[in-house]
């Protein structure tokens, strides 16, 4: 699970808005804090932060788009925006593999998610008996074609 989170550069975070409706927000800064916690930096997520301050329940989905497998992480989010703990967490984004350009200037909050449940996500594409290699190959070909079309190389 840790490897899946670290390998992917995008996760989707679900929270609940004040009116009870779902809010789904992409996060490109998701990372593993330790065995029991994930975290992400708020670069432009005032709605997600407000929702978590009101109701800390959260779900994070991390999916390998080629393999069509991933994980659902459910837990409770805590928002940090100042103090010693915030500074410790900010250091993760100041350098290294999850570095955010101008982190101190751009990161408004850091959300730490205490994990309560971690569940696998597996596409129904596997129901046909296809292997992970076959599914990955199919999706890699699709994205390669898409990239070529968007780049004008077809």
C-alpha positions in Angstrom: 0.0 0.0 0.0 2.8 2.4 0.9 4.4 1.8 -2.5 1.2 2.4 -4.3 0.8 5.8 -2.6 4.4 6.8 -3.3 4.3 5.6 -6.9 1.2 7.6 -7.8 1.3 11.4 -8.1 -2.4 11.9 -7.8 -5.1 10.8 -5.3 -8.7 11.8 -4.9 -9.9 13.0 -1.5 -13.6 12.8 -0.6 -15.1 14.9 2.2 -18.6 16.1 3.0 -19.7 19.7 2.3 -21.7 21.7 4.9 -24.9 20.9 3.0 -24.2 17.1 3.3 -23.2 16.7 -0.3 -20.0 15.0 -1.4 -16.9 16.9 -2.3 -14.2 15.2 -4.4 -10.8 16.9 -4.8 -7.7 15.8 -6.6 -4.5 16.0 -4.6 -1.0 15.8 -6.1 0.8 15.9 -2.8 -0.5 12.7 -1.1 2.2 10.9 0.7 2.8 8.3 3.5 3.6 9.9 6.8 4.0 6.6 8.7 2.3 3.2 9.0 -1.0 4.7 10.3 -1.1 8.1 8.6 -1.3 9.7 5.1 -0.9 13.4 4.5 -1.4 16.0 1.8 -0.6 19.7 1.4 -3.3 22.2 0.8 -2.2 24.2 -2.3 -5.7 25.3 -3.4 -8.2 23.3 -1.3 -10.1 25.7 0.9 -13.3 23.6 0.5 -11.6 20.4 1.5 -10.0 22.1 4.5 -13.3 23.7 5.6 -15.1 20.4 5.3 -12.5 18.5 7.4 -12.6 21.2 10.1 -16.4 20.7 10.3 -16.4 16.9 9.9 -13.0 15.0 9.8 -14.3 11.9 8.0 -12.4 11.4 4.8 -11.7 8.8 2.1 -8.7 8.8 -0.2 -8.5 6.8 -3.4 -5.1 6.0 -5.0 -5.3 4.2 -8.3 -2.6 2.9 -10.7 -4.3 4.0 -13.9 -2.4 1.3 -16.0 -2.9 -1.7 -13.7 -6.4 -0.5 -12.7 -5.7 -1.4 -9.1 -5.3 0.7 -6.0 -6.5 1.4 -2.5 -9.3 3.1 -0.6 -8.1 4.7 2.6 -10.7 5.8 5.1 -10.0 7.8 8.2 -10.1 11.1 10.0 -8.3 14.2 8.9 -6.6 16.7 11.1 -5.7 20.2 9.7 -2.4 21.9 10.6 -1.6 25.4 9.6 0.9 26.7 12.2 3.1 25.6 15.0 5.8 23.0 15.5 3.8 20.1 14.0 3.0 22.2 10.9 6.7 23.0 10.5 7.7 19.4 10.8 5.2 18.3 8.2 6.1 21.2 5.9 9.7 20.0 5.9 8.5 16.9 4.0 7.4 19.1 1.1 10.4 21.5 1.2 12.8 18.9 -0.4 13.0 15.3 -1.5 10.7 13.2 -3.7 7.5 15.1 -2.7 9.0 18.6 -2.9 6.6 21.4 -3.7 8.1 24.4 -5.4 8.1 27.4 -3.0 6.5 25.1 -0.4 6.5 27.7 2.5 4.8 30.2 0.3 2.3 27.9 -1.4 1.3 25.5 1.3 -1.6 26.9 3.4 -2.4 23.8 5.5 -1.3 20.2 5.8 -3.8 17.5 6.4 -2.8 14.4 8.3 -5.2 11.4 7.9 -5.3 8.9 10.7 -6.2 5.6 8.9 -9.1 3.5 10.2 -9.6 1.2 7.1 -7.6 0.4 4.1 -9.3 -1.5 1.3 -8.2 -2.7 -2.1 -9.6 -1.3 -5.3 -9.6 -3.7 -8.2 -11.2 -3.0 -11.6 -13.9 -5.4 -12.9 -11.6 -5.7 -16.0 -9.9 -8.5 -14.0 -13.3 -10.4 -13.9 -12.6 -11.6 -17.5 -9.5 -13.5 -16.3 -7.1 -10.9 -17.8 -3.7 -10.6 -16.1 -2.3 -7.4 -14.6 0.3 -7.4 -17.4 -2.5 -7.6 -20.1 -4.5 -4.9 -18.5 -1.5 -2.6 -18.0 -0.4 -3.2 -21.6 -3.9 -2.3 -22.9 -4.1 1.0 -20.9 -0.5 1.9 -21.7 -1.3 1.6 -25.4 -4.4 3.7 -24.9 -2.6 6.5 -23.1 0.3 6.4 -25.6 -2.2 6.9 -28.4 -4.0 9.7 -26.5 -0.7 11.5 -25.8 0.3 11.2 -29.4 -3.0 12.6 -30.6 -2.8 15.5 -28.1 0.7 16.2 -29.1 -0.1 16.2 -32.8 2.1 13.2 -33.5 -0.5 11.0 -35.2 
